[in-house]
Structures are given as structure tokens and as C-alpha cells.
Amino acid sequence: MLKFLTRLFPGHKNAKKFPGFEASLKLHRPKKLYPKRPQAISEPNADVFRFQTWDRPTRLEFYRFIRDNVPILNSVIWTWARLCAAPNRLEITGETAAEQKKKAQKILRGLDERLYQYPFARFGGTDAVLAQFFNSLFTLGAVAGEIVLNPSRTKIEKFFFIDPATLGFVWDKSGNCQIYQQTENGEKLLNPYSIYYAGLDAEMANLYGRSILGSIPFVAKVEQSLVADMQKTMHNAGYNRIHVKIKPPEKRELETDETYLERANKYFDDTVRAVKDLAPEDNPVTWNDVEIEYIGPKGPLSSSESWYITHKAMVEDICAGTHLDPFLLGYSYGTTQTWARFKYELVLRQVVSVQRIAKRFMEWIYNLELALNGIDNLKAEFHFDNRKSFDILENAKTEQMKLDNLIKKQTAGYITFDQAKSQAQGS
């Protein structure tokens, strides 16, 4: 353990110095180094096809932009982050005295109160860290940060998040992968023992990870353009205008042209004045040479339905790209309760797989804190509580049926008591 602490935390009371660690501590507050802010996707001259040629920092900044400005994508990140940041609990495991476990719990509670990097978030601990953790993971496709010790190197002071857009990977002559940060003074290698980096769905050819928004920029642009066009074309859909048609009077015998024009214009002005002076509860009364009709979009109902169907298709495409169903983002298409619960069960299974990343991350931090305090025989286990508030009665009935079936199998001699007990514990 001392050898491990020597590599991870140089300057520990029993550790040797590690060259370059002091320099890496100065990199936990990186500056944004983006060429320029991407153009709003709602503007007609924004060419999203150029998105494929953007460098990685610009792409990540674009993901932040559409997350903050497109309502459905803002809801996507919010929903995923809150689903994954479920209520959690910490468990201390290991065969030791109860007093030492209480000491370990006290140490980890103190770490929880100071772990979050911003001091003005009073006692912002695990909840604040996990919220930023999942927000970065889903928006940028990666989360990165660095552990920093207190001046005496006896405990973890804070965990500082690092912008993944400023990080990159390089391989040394031995074939080992190292991580560096791009700063104003150039590229700086980070301490591999104190740095943390996790990429979402990372691959051999892409260690950076993939953002959950990576597959939808083009569709999001189309959807926003559709909303803009809908606003323009449907603006007057509910406000019909009145068109008053006045038939010119016939010219009388022996009437001069000047007299006829004066009489026709006066009749026209009187009719216009009478129509303008009508109160909402009045009805116009004219000769049969005046015709009044409405002017408005033809078939407003069919037009609105066409817009609705087209926009619905765009929304569903975006939801499919972000692995969420419309009902989870506030869209209701008449889904039955049973079908919605089934789809929510699928989402929870995905949530559990993503939570494993955060589980290992938190256990890494907590176990390091215990090791720094000389507690090597205990381990911290981090758990998320994903229990649902619905289907409690149905789940209880299902569990009762399984137990009754096991008892019947044991009574009939098909399985032994130990086998029944093992199956019951496994379920």
C-alpha cells in the first residue's frame, strides 16, 4: 500500500517525491480554449453538415450550446442525469471492530462535506459531485478530474473537475497511454495516479468517449427550423380577416361623370364607415350590393395536423437518438400505463449500467481516503437505490409465488433445502 501511495500521492508522510506532481496540481482549473462559439442551429444559414469537420473542442462546445438552447435536449440531459444520480448509500465492509468502522464512517462523512470543488456550495458533497459527473458524462461523453490533497498530504482535500475538451491522449515509447492537458503554455502531462477520466462508450479508435447528443445535430437543426417555420405560417391561423366587397352603383341617366364618381365614392365611404363603427355585438345591415366574407388559411385543421405529424416525427427521432422515450420527456401520445412502465423498466436497466461507472469512481475516492488515514482492512462500497415507488404490490405477489414454488419443489423432493435456499437468495 505504501508503494501505491508513493505513486499516487507524492509527499505523503511515508512516500517519496514524484517529479512533476506539483506541476500537475496547477492544472485543475483549466481555461476554455475554443476557437469560437458555434452558430445557433435555429438560424437558416447554420450548416450542420460542417459539424463532421469540426475539431473535438468545438464539438463539445456545440453540445453544450444545443443542450442549453434546445428544450427537448435540455430535458434529455436533465432526465438522464437525475435518473442516474439516484439516492445512494455508503457501506463499510471488512472484518474488524465496530469502533474502527465508526471511525471510518466519520472520516468519509468529513470527506463528503469538503469533496465538492466549489466552497460556496455549503457542504456540497456526493450529491453535487454526482450531478456534475453525470451532466458531463452525457453532454460531453466523458468526465475528467483530479484528486488534490491537503498541504500535509494526509487526506483528500477536494476533487476538481477538468473540462474534457482540454484533454488528449498520447502513447510513450513503452506503449503506455498518458493523458495531457492543453493550456495556454502548451501541452502538460498529468499525473496518471491522481487523474480520473472516464469515456462513455469508449472504443479502441476513440478513447474520448461519445456524447449522447452526438447522433442528433442534423435532426435537431431540422426540428428547430420546423418550429420556426410553423411559427411564421401559423401566426394568423386563428385570426381570420374580413373582406368587404362593395358593388359600384349604376350610373343614372343624364348624370355627369363627375356627379357619378362623387356619388359612388360617398356611398363607398359611408359603407366603410358603417362597417368600421360596428361594435362586437352589432350586425351589419346593407343593400344586397355589399358582400362580406372571411379571409384565412384554408383547412386550418388539416394544416395544424400536418405540422403536428411532421414535428412529432422529428421529436421521436431525437428521442430515439438519446435513448429515451417521448413520455419521459413530457410528450404524451396516449401511451397506456402498462406499456409506459415496461419502457421505464428498460430505461432503469440502462441507468444501472451507467451507474457502475460512478460507483467505481466514488469507491476509488473513498478507499483512497481510508488508505491515507491508515485504514487498510476496510473497504467502502457505494450503492445506488433504484427501487421504484410503483408496482410494490405486484412485486410482493411475484416474490410470494416464487417462494411458494420453491417450498413445493423441496416438499416434493425435487430439490434439497440448501438448493432451495440458494435459489431464494439468488432471486
MONOR-V106604 format. One record per residue. N is the residue number from 0. RES is the residue in one small letter. OMEGA is omega in whole degrees, -180 to 180 (* if undefined). Layout:
N,RES,OMEGA / N,RES,OMEGA
This chain:
0,m,179 / 1,l,178 / 2,k,178 / 3,f,179 / 4,l,178 / 5,t,-180 / 6,r,-175 / 7,l,-175 / 8,f,176 / 9,p,-179 / 10,g,174 / 11,h,-172 / 12,k,178 / 13,n,-175 / 14,a,177 / 15,k,180 / 16,k,178 / 17,f,-177 / 18,p,176 / 19,g,-177 / 20,f,179 / 21,e,179 / 22,a,-178 / 23,s,180 / 24,l,-178 / 25,k,-174 / 26,l,-176 / 27,h,175 / 28,r,-175 / 29,p,175 / 30,k,179 / 31,k,-177 / 32,l,-178 / 33,y,179 / 34,p,177 / 35,k,179 / 36,r,-179 / 37,p,-177 / 38,q,180 / 39,a,-176 / 40,i,179 / 41,s,178 / 42,e,-174 / 43,p,-178 / 44,n,177 / 45,a,-177 / 46,d,-177 / 47,v,177 / 48,f,177 / 49,r,-179 / 50,f,-178 / 51,q,-178 / 52,t,-180 / 53,w,174 / 54,d,-172 / 55,r,179 / 56,p,180 / 57,t,177 / 58,r,-179 / 59,l,176 / 60,e,177 / 61,f,176 / 62,y,177 / 63,r,-176 / 64,f,-178 / 65,i,175 / 66,r,-176 / 67,d,-172 / 68,n,177 / 69,v,-173 / 70,p,-176 / 71,i,179 / 72,l,174 / 73,n,178 / 74,s,179 / 75,v,-178 / 76,i,179 / 77,w,-177 / 78,t,-180 / 79,w,-177 / 80,a,-178 / 81,r,176 / 82,l,-178 / 83,c,180 / 84,a,-178 / 85,a,174 / 86,p,-174 / 87,n,178 / 88,r,-178 / 89,l,-179 / 90,e,177 / 91,i,-179 / 92,t,179 / 93,g,180 / 94,e,180 / 95,t,-178 / 96,a,-179 / 97,a,-179 / 98,e,-180 / 99,q,177 / 100,k,176 / 101,k,177 / 102,k,179 / 103,a,178 / 104,q,178 / 105,k,178 / 106,i,-178 / 107,l,174 / 108,r,176 / 109,g,177 / 110,l,-179 / 111,d,-178 / 112,e,-177 / 113,r,-172 / 114,l,-176 / 115,y,-168 / 116,q,-177 / 117,y,-175 / 118,p,-178 / 119,f,170 / 120,a,-170 / 121,r,180 / 122,f,176 / 123,g,-174 / 124,g,-174 / 125,t,-178 / 126,d,180 / 127,a,179 / 128,v,-179 / 129,l,178 / 130,a,178 / 131,q,179 / 132,f,-177 / 133,f,177 / 134,n,178 / 135,s,-177 / 136,l,-177 / 137,f,-179 / 138,t,-174 / 139,l,-178 / 140,g,-179 / 141,a,174 / 142,v,-177 / 143,a,178 / 144,g,-177 / 145,e,175 / 146,i,178 / 147,v,-179 / 148,l,173 / 149,n,-177 / 150,p,-180 / 151,s,179 / 152,r,180 / 153,t,179 / 154,k,177 / 155,i,179 / 156,e,-179 / 157,k,169 / 158,f,-178 / 159,f,175 / 160,f,179 / 161,i,178 / 162,d,-179 / 163,p,180 / 164,a,-179 / 165,t,-175 / 166,l,177 / 167,g,-178 / 168,f,177 / 169,v,180 / 170,w,180 / 171,d,-177 / 172,k,180 / 173,s,-179 / 174,g,179 / 175,n,-180 / 176,c,177 / 177,q,-178 / 178,i,-180 / 179,y,180 / 180,q,179 / 181,q,180 / 182,t,178 / 183,e,-180 / 184,n,179 / 185,g,-178 / 186,e,-179 / 187,k,176 / 188,l,180 / 189,l,179 / 190,n,-176 / 191,p,-176 / 192,y,178 / 193,s,-178 / 194,i,176 / 195,y,177 / 196,y,177 / 197,a,178 / 198,g,180 / 199,l,-179 / 200,d,179 / 201,a,-179 / 202,e,178 / 203,m,-178 / 204,a,-178 / 205,n,179 / 206,l,-174 / 207,y,-175 / 208,g,-177 / 209,r,177 / 210,s,178 / 211,i,178 / 212,l,-171 / 213,g,-174 / 214,s,-171 / 215,i,-180 / 216,p,-178 / 217,f,-180 / 218,v,178 / 219,a,177 / 220,k,178 / 221,v,-179 / 222,e,179 / 223,q,175 / 224,s,178 / 225,l,178 / 226,v,178 / 227,a,179 / 228,d,179 / 229,m,180 / 230,q,-179 / 231,k,-174 / 232,t,-177 / 233,m,-175 / 234,h,-177 / 235,n,-175 / 236,a,-177 / 237,g,-176 / 238,y,179 / 239,n,178 / 240,r,180 / 241,i,176 / 242,h,-179 / 243,v,180 / 244,k,-178 / 245,i,178 / 246,k,-179 / 247,p,179 / 248,p,179 / 249,e,-179 / 250,k,-179 / 251,r,177 / 252,e,179 / 253,l,179 / 254,e,-179 / 255,t,180 / 256,d,-179 / 257,e,-180 / 258,t,180 / 259,y,180 / 260,l,180 / 261,e,180 / 262,r,-179 / 263,a,180 / 264,n,179 / 265,k,178 / 266,y,179 / 267,f,-180 / 268,d,179 / 269,d,180 / 270,t,179 / 271,v,-179 / 272,r,-180 / 273,a,179 / 274,v,-179 / 275,k,-178 / 276,d,-179 / 277,l,174 / 278,a,-179 / 279,p,-178 / 280,e,-179 / 281,d,176 / 282,n,-180 / 283,p,177 / 284,v,-177 / 285,t,170 / 286,w,-179 / 287,n,176 / 288,d,177 / 289,v,-180 / 290,e,-179 / 291,i,179 / 292,e,-179 / 293,y,174 / 294,i,180 / 295,g,179 / 296,p,-180 / 297,k,180 / 298,g,-178 / 299,p,-179 / 300,l,180 / 301,s,178 / 302,s,180 / 303,s,178 / 304,e,178 / 305,s,178 / 306,w,-178 / 307,y,-178 / 308,i,-180 / 309,t,-180 / 310,h,177 / 311,k,178 / 312,a,179 / 313,m,-180 / 314,v,-179 / 315,e,177 / 316,d,178 / 317,i,179 / 318,c,179 / 319,a,179 / 320,g,-179 / 321,t,174 / 322,h,176 / 323,l,177 / 324,d,-177 / 325,p,-176 / 326,f,177 / 327,l,-179 / 328,l,176 / 329,g,178 / 330,y,-179 / 331,s,179 / 332,y,179 / 333,g,-180 / 334,t,178 / 335,t,-177 / 336,q,-179 / 337,t,-180 / 338,w,178 / 339,a,179 / 340,r,179 / 341,f,180 / 342,k,177 / 343,y,175 / 344,e,178 / 345,l,179 / 346,v,-180 / 347,l,177 / 348,r,176 / 349,q,179 / 350,v,-179 / 351,v,-179 / 352,s,178 / 353,v,-179 / 354,q,179 / 355,r,177 / 356,i,179 / 357,a,179 / 358,k,179 / 359,r,179 / 360,f,-179 / 361,m,178 / 362,e,176 / 363,w,-178 / 364,i,-176 / 365,y,-180 / 366,n,175 / 367,l,178 / 368,e,177 / 369,l,180 / 370,a,179 / 371,l,179 / 372,n,175 / 373,g,179 / 374,i,-177 / 375,d,-175 / 376,n,178 / 377,l,178 / 378,k,177 / 379,a,177 / 380,e,-176 / 381,f,-176 / 382,h,172 / 383,f,178 / 384,d,-179 / 385,n,179 / 386,r,-178 / 387,k,178 / 388,s,179 / 389,f,180 / 390,d,-180 / 391,i,-179 / 392,l,180 / 393,e,179 / 394,n,179 / 395,a,178 / 396,k,179 / 397,t,179 / 398,e,179 / 399,q,178 / 400,m,179 / 401,k,-180 / 402,l,178 / 403,d,180 / 404,n,178 / 405,l,180 / 406,i,179 / 407,k,178 / 408,k,180 / 409,q,-180 / 410,t,-180 / 411,a,177 / 412,g,-180 / 413,y,178 / 414,i,178 / 415,t,179 / 416,f,180 / 417,d,178 / 418,q,178 / 419,a,179 / 420,k,179 / 421,s,179 / 422,q,179 / 423,a,178 / 424,q,180 / 425,g,178 / 426,s,*
